[in-house]
Amino acid sequence: MTRALAAALVLSLLPLGGAPAQEPPPKPRVLHTSPNPWKCKACLPAYEKALGHVRDRLRQSPFAAQMIAAWTLLADGRHEKDLDTCVKQARRWREARGTQQHAQNWYPALAGAFLAEHYKYYPSAETKRCLEEIVAEFVRTQEITGGWFKWPEGAYKDRLDYPAKDLGMLTSIIFGMFWTVKVFGVEVPEATLRKATDCLAKLCTARGISYGTPQQGGEPTGARGSFVLVGLDYAGQREHEIFKTYRKLLPKLIPNLQKGHHVGGLHALGVTLGCRVLGPECARELTGTWLDHYIGAQEPDGAVYIGDDGDAGGEIGLLKGKVASTAAFGLMILLQDPRMLRPGKKPGETKPNPYLAAGGR
């Protein structure tokens, strides 16, 4: 080969700019400096940015987004006014839902789940009365199948074409809340609990709790059963069949976190809580799979988007923003600290965030 031919061959391999073509450099791996999220130089900045995004938009966010953000604010423990905003909103679930059909059962379910968790740390007569009212509401609206639809009798009178007669995730949230409030002394009628148990037994197979009727089968992310796990664990019911199913299933579904239903933030909240309940190994699997991904995907304003199926506009369309996903991401960071959201056996024994309460960073 002549020198001229060799030179021409080299030139032909160069881009028009004259520099050799190169692959883009790989993104740097997130460097974690401590297993404690409050000390880690990767986790703490990402968390603070996420929390800032949530707090800036909290009061303008829809009710559902506030109820998801409330869990992160409870675990954080530093922003009492913001947490109090969520508590007050949860207590006024009747007014907040107005006449919206979809909100009829969803709002008290989300409010009840959060207030039950809040009561573990800050028991009060007012919150207990509200939980009693929420239980009474679900006793009133329970379907003949033992589960709950978006609005009372909606699948039997208004949406005869709708294939799902019980919503697995909604029923799961209510069922988990029932088990928690029973520990507080809130009365849950045995007939109501029995019918709900029978309903979930039909909806739950080795593939998890289905969205609706059993023929719709399985679940993509593990979030539905995860809400049950919180209540069963607190009530000392770890040998319950649903708990045993999700002990095996949830770790396998962690890679599917982004395949949530309409609101990815709600699914991510459930999965994060469920992994914490199942123990450190499952929690590390969740963060090992997703945490660096979301830290890398975090937007300049602190927002993180978990992902959804896009139906009805997805989380952005339904909740008008990314507050729910961002809050769930923040909670995922916080729950690396095993002291977060771990109350004692009796309500009020442990306050959230003992690390910060001790003045440490």
C-alpha positions as CSV (number, residue, x, y, z in Angstrom):
1,M,0.0,0.0,0.0
2,T,1.4,3.4,-1.0
3,R,1.7,6.2,1.5
4,A,-0.9,8.2,-0.5
5,L,-3.4,5.4,-0.4
6,A,-2.8,4.8,3.4
7,A,-3.3,8.5,4.1
8,A,-6.5,8.6,2.1
9,L,-7.8,5.6,4.0
10,V,-7.0,7.3,7.3
11,L,-8.7,10.5,6.2
12,S,-11.8,8.5,5.1
13,L,-12.2,7.2,8.6
14,L,-12.2,10.7,10.2
15,P,-15.4,12.7,10.7
16,L,-15.7,16.0,8.9
17,G,-14.3,17.9,11.9
18,G,-11.0,16.1,11.5
19,A,-10.9,14.5,15.0
20,P,-11.0,10.7,15.3
21,A,-14.4,9.2,15.9
22,Q,-14.9,8.2,19.5
23,E,-17.6,6.6,21.6
24,P,-19.2,9.0,24.2
25,P,-17.5,8.5,27.5
26,P,-19.4,6.2,29.9
27,K,-21.4,8.0,32.6
28,P,-19.4,8.0,35.8
29,R,-20.7,5.5,38.4
30,V,-22.3,7.1,41.4
31,L,-19.8,7.1,44.2
32,H,-21.4,6.4,47.6
33,T,-19.3,7.5,50.5
34,S,-21.4,6.0,53.3
35,P,-24.2,3.5,53.8
36,N,-25.9,6.2,56.0
37,P,-27.9,8.4,53.6
38,W,-27.4,11.4,55.9
39,K,-23.6,11.1,55.4
40,C,-23.3,9.9,51.8
41,K,-22.0,12.6,49.4
42,A,-24.1,11.1,46.6
43,C,-27.4,10.4,48.4
44,L,-27.7,13.5,50.6
45,P,-27.5,16.1,47.8
46,A,-29.9,14.1,45.7
47,Y,-32.3,13.7,48.6
48,E,-32.2,17.4,49.6
49,K,-32.9,18.4,46.0
50,A,-35.8,16.0,45.8
51,L,-37.2,17.2,49.1
52,G,-36.9,20.8,48.0
53,H,-38.9,19.9,44.8
54,V,-41.6,18.3,46.9
55,R,-41.8,21.0,49.6
56,D,-41.9,23.9,47.0
57,R,-45.0,22.3,45.3
58,L,-46.6,20.5,48.2
59,R,-49.5,22.9,48.9
60,Q,-50.4,23.3,45.3
61,S,-50.4,19.5,44.6
62,P,-53.5,17.3,44.4
63,F,-54.6,15.4,47.5
64,A,-53.1,12.1,46.3
65,A,-49.7,13.6,45.7
66,Q,-49.8,15.1,49.2
67,M,-50.6,11.8,50.8
68,I,-47.6,10.2,49.0
69,A,-45.3,13.0,50.0
70,A,-46.5,12.8,53.6
71,W,-44.6,9.5,54.1
72,T,-41.3,11.1,53.2
73,L,-41.9,14.2,55.3
74,L,-42.8,11.9,58.3
75,A,-39.5,9.9,57.9
76,D,-37.5,13.1,57.4
77,G,-38.8,14.7,60.6
78,R,-37.4,18.2,60.1
79,H,-40.3,20.1,58.5
80,E,-43.2,20.1,61.0
81,K,-45.3,22.6,59.1
82,D,-45.2,20.7,55.9
83,L,-46.0,17.5,57.7
84,D,-48.8,19.2,59.6
85,T,-50.2,20.4,56.3
86,C,-50.4,16.7,55.1
87,V,-52.0,15.6,58.4
88,K,-54.7,18.3,58.2
89,Q,-55.4,17.4,54.6
90,A,-55.7,13.7,55.4
91,R,-58.2,14.5,58.2
92,R,-60.4,16.5,55.8
93,W,-60.6,13.7,53.2
94,R,-64.3,14.1,52.9
95,E,-64.1,17.7,51.8
96,A,-61.1,17.1,49.6
97,R,-62.8,14.4,47.5
98,G,-65.9,16.5,46.8
99,T,-68.1,14.7,44.3
100,Q,-65.3,13.2,42.3
101,Q,-66.2,9.6,41.6
102,H,-62.6,8.2,41.5
103,A,-61.8,10.0,44.8
104,Q,-64.7,8.4,46.7
105,N,-62.7,5.4,47.9
106,W,-59.2,6.4,46.9
107,Y,-59.0,9.5,49.0
108,P,-59.9,7.9,52.4
109,A,-57.7,4.9,51.5
110,L,-54.6,7.1,51.0
111,A,-55.5,9.3,53.9
112,G,-56.1,6.2,56.2
113,A,-52.8,4.6,55.2
114,F,-50.8,7.7,56.0
115,L,-52.7,8.6,59.2
116,A,-52.2,5.0,60.5
117,E,-48.4,5.4,60.0
118,H,-48.4,8.9,61.5
119,Y,-50.3,7.7,64.6
120,K,-47.5,5.2,65.4
121,Y,-45.3,8.2,66.1
122,Y,-47.7,10.9,67.1
123,P,-50.9,9.3,68.6
124,S,-53.7,11.7,69.1
125,A,-57.4,11.5,69.9
126,E,-58.2,13.5,66.8
127,T,-56.3,11.2,64.5
128,K,-57.9,8.1,66.1
129,R,-61.4,9.5,65.6
130,C,-60.5,10.2,61.9
131,L,-59.3,6.6,61.5
132,E,-62.5,5.3,63.1
133,E,-64.5,7.4,60.6
134,I,-62.4,6.1,57.7
135,V,-63.0,2.5,58.8
136,A,-66.7,3.2,59.1
137,E,-66.7,4.6,55.5
138,F,-65.1,1.4,54.2
139,V,-67.6,-0.7,56.1
140,R,-70.3,1.3,54.4
141,T,-68.8,1.1,50.9
142,Q,-67.6,-2.5,50.9
143,E,-68.8,-4.4,47.8
144,I,-70.7,-7.7,47.9
145,T,-67.4,-9.3,46.8
146,G,-65.6,-8.0,49.9
147,G,-63.4,-5.6,48.0
148,W,-63.6,-1.9,47.0
149,F,-64.1,-0.3,43.6
150,K,-63.1,3.4,42.8
151,W,-66.5,4.5,43.9
152,P,-69.3,2.6,45.7
153,E,-71.1,0.1,43.5
154,G,-69.5,1.8,40.4
155,A,-68.7,-1.5,38.7
156,Y,-72.2,-2.8,39.3
157,K,-74.3,0.2,38.4
158,D,-72.3,2.7,36.4
159,R,-69.5,0.7,34.6
160,L,-71.1,-2.6,33.7
161,D,-68.6,-2.8,30.8
162,Y,-65.6,-2.7,33.2
163,P,-64.0,-6.1,33.7
164,A,-62.6,-5.5,37.1
165,K,-65.1,-5.7,39.9
166,D,-62.6,-5.3,42.8
167,L,-59.5,-3.1,42.6
168,G,-56.6,-5.1,44.0
169,M,-54.4,-2.2,44.9
170,L,-57.2,-0.2,46.5
171,T,-58.4,-3.2,48.5
172,S,-54.8,-3.9,49.5
173,I,-54.3,-0.4,50.9
174,I,-57.5,-0.6,52.9
175,F,-56.8,-4.1,54.2
176,G,-53.3,-3.2,55.4
177,M,-54.7,-0.1,57.1
178,F,-57.3,-2.3,58.9
179,W,-54.6,-4.5,60.4
180,T,-52.6,-1.5,61.6
181,V,-55.5,0.4,63.2
182,K,-56.6,-2.8,65.0
183,V,-53.4,-2.5,67.0
184,F,-54.4,1.0,68.1
185,G,-57.8,-0.3,69.4
186,V,-59.8,0.9,66.5
187,E,-62.7,-1.5,66.0
188,V,-62.8,-3.2,62.6
189,P,-66.0,-5.4,62.3
190,E,-65.0,-9.0,62.0
191,A,-67.5,-9.5,59.1
192,T,-65.9,-6.6,57.2
193,L,-62.3,-8.0,57.7
194,R,-63.4,-11.5,56.9
195,K,-65.0,-10.5,53.6
196,A,-61.9,-8.4,52.7
197,T,-59.7,-11.4,53.5
198,D,-61.7,-13.7,51.3
199,C,-61.7,-11.1,48.5
200,L,-57.9,-10.7,48.5
201,A,-57.5,-14.5,48.8
202,K,-59.3,-14.8,45.4
203,L,-57.3,-11.9,43.9
204,C,-53.9,-13.2,45.1
205,T,-52.0,-16.0,43.4
206,A,-48.3,-16.9,43.3
207,R,-48.1,-14.0,40.8
208,G,-49.4,-11.5,43.4
209,I,-52.6,-9.5,43.8
210,S,-54.3,-8.9,40.5
211,Y,-55.6,-5.5,39.4
212,G,-59.2,-6.6,39.6
213,T,-60.9,-9.9,39.1
214,P,-58.7,-13.0,39.2
215,Q,-58.7,-13.6,35.4
216,Q,-56.7,-10.3,35.0
217,G,-54.0,-12.2,37.0
218,G,-50.8,-11.1,38.6
219,E,-49.2,-7.7,39.1
220,P,-46.3,-6.0,37.5
221,T,-44.5,-4.2,40.4
222,G,-45.3,-5.7,43.7
223,A,-46.9,-2.5,45.1
224,R,-50.3,-3.9,45.7
225,G,-49.3,-6.5,48.1
226,S,-46.6,-4.3,49.6
227,F,-49.2,-2.1,51.2
228,V,-50.7,-5.2,52.9
229,L,-47.2,-6.1,54.2
230,V,-47.0,-2.9,56.2
231,G,-50.2,-3.6,58.1
232,L,-49.6,-7.3,58.6
233,D,-46.1,-6.8,59.8
234,Y,-47.1,-4.2,62.4
235,A,-49.9,-6.5,63.6
236,G,-47.6,-9.5,64.0
237,Q,-49.2,-11.4,61.0
238,R,-46.0,-12.3,59.1
239,E,-47.4,-15.9,58.6
240,H,-50.4,-14.6,56.8
241,E,-50.7,-16.2,53.3
242,I,-50.4,-12.9,51.5
243,F,-47.3,-12.0,53.5
244,K,-45.7,-15.3,52.6
245,T,-46.6,-14.9,48.9
246,Y,-45.0,-11.5,48.8
247,R,-41.9,-12.5,50.8
248,K,-41.1,-14.7,47.8
249,L,-42.5,-12.5,45.0
250,L,-41.5,-9.0,45.8
251,P,-37.7,-9.4,45.3
252,K,-38.4,-10.8,41.9
253,L,-40.5,-7.8,40.9
254,I,-38.0,-5.1,41.9
255,P,-36.7,-4.8,38.2
256,N,-40.2,-3.9,37.2
257,L,-40.5,-0.7,39.4
258,Q,-41.0,1.5,36.4
259,K,-44.0,-0.6,35.1
260,G,-46.5,1.0,37.5
261,H,-50.1,1.6,36.7
262,H,-51.3,5.2,36.3
263,V,-49.3,6.7,39.1
264,G,-45.7,5.4,39.3
265,G,-45.0,7.3,42.5
266,L,-47.8,5.4,44.3
267,H,-46.4,2.1,43.1
268,A,-42.8,3.1,44.0
269,L,-44.0,4.1,47.5
270,G,-45.6,0.6,48.0
271,V,-42.5,-1.2,46.7
272,T,-40.2,0.8,48.9
273,L,-42.2,0.2,52.0
274,G,-42.6,-3.5,51.2
275,C,-38.9,-4.0,50.7
276,R,-38.2,-2.3,54.0
277,V,-40.7,-4.6,55.7
278,L,-39.1,-7.7,54.2
279,G,-35.7,-6.8,55.6
280,P,-32.3,-5.3,54.8
281,E,-31.4,-7.8,52.0
282,C,-34.6,-6.9,50.0
283,A,-34.1,-3.2,50.7
284,R,-30.5,-3.3,49.4
285,E,-31.7,-5.1,46.3
286,L,-34.1,-2.3,45.6
287,T,-31.6,0.5,46.1
288,G,-28.9,-1.5,44.3
289,T,-31.1,-1.9,41.3
290,W,-32.7,1.6,41.1
291,L,-31.0,4.2,43.3
292,D,-28.1,5.1,41.1
293,H,-30.3,5.1,38.0
294,Y,-32.6,7.7,39.6
295,I,-29.8,9.8,41.0
296,G,-28.4,10.0,37.5
297,A,-31.8,10.8,36.0
298,Q,-32.6,13.6,38.6
299,E,-33.6,16.8,36.9
300,P,-32.0,20.2,37.8
301,D,-35.0,21.2,39.9
302,G,-34.8,18.0,41.9
303,A,-37.6,16.1,40.2
304,V,-37.4,12.4,39.5
305,Y,-40.0,10.5,37.4
306,I,-40.5,6.9,38.3
307,G,-42.6,5.9,35.3
308,D,-46.1,4.8,34.6
309,D,-48.3,3.2,31.9
310,G,-49.4,6.6,30.5
311,D,-53.1,5.8,30.8
312,A,-55.2,8.8,31.6
313,G,-52.1,11.0,31.2
314,G,-50.1,9.0,33.7
315,E,-48.9,10.6,36.9
316,I,-48.3,14.0,35.3
317,G,-51.8,14.0,33.8
318,L,-53.5,12.8,36.9
319,L,-51.5,14.5,39.6
320,K,-50.3,17.5,37.7
321,G,-46.6,17.0,38.3
322,K,-43.8,14.8,39.5
323,V,-44.2,15.3,43.3
324,A,-45.4,11.8,44.0
325,S,-42.5,10.1,42.1
326,T,-40.0,12.5,43.6
327,A,-41.2,11.9,47.1
328,A,-41.0,8.1,46.6
329,F,-37.5,8.5,45.4
330,G,-36.6,10.5,48.5
331,L,-38.1,7.8,50.7
332,M,-36.1,5.2,48.9
333,I,-33.0,7.1,49.9
334,L,-34.1,7.6,53.5
335,L,-35.0,4.0,54.1
336,Q,-31.4,3.0,53.6
337,D,-31.2,4.0,57.3
338,P,-32.9,1.2,59.1
339,R,-34.1,3.6,61.9
340,M,-36.4,5.4,59.5
341,L,-40.1,4.5,59.9
342,R,-39.4,2.0,62.6
343,P,-41.7,2.7,65.6
344,G,-41.7,0.7,68.8
345,K,-44.4,-1.8,69.7
346,K,-46.6,0.9,71.1
347,P,-47.6,4.2,69.4
348,G,-45.4,7.1,70.3
349,E,-42.4,5.0,71.6
350,T,-40.1,6.1,68.8
351,K,-39.9,9.5,67.0
352,P,-38.8,9.6,63.3
353,N,-35.3,10.4,62.3
354,P,-33.3,9.7,65.5
355,Y,-30.1,10.4,63.7
356,L,-31.0,14.0,63.1
357,A,-32.6,14.3,66.5
358,A,-29.3,13.5,68.0
359,G,-27.7,16.4,66.0
360,G,-25.7,14.2,63.7
361,R,-24.8,14.6,60.0
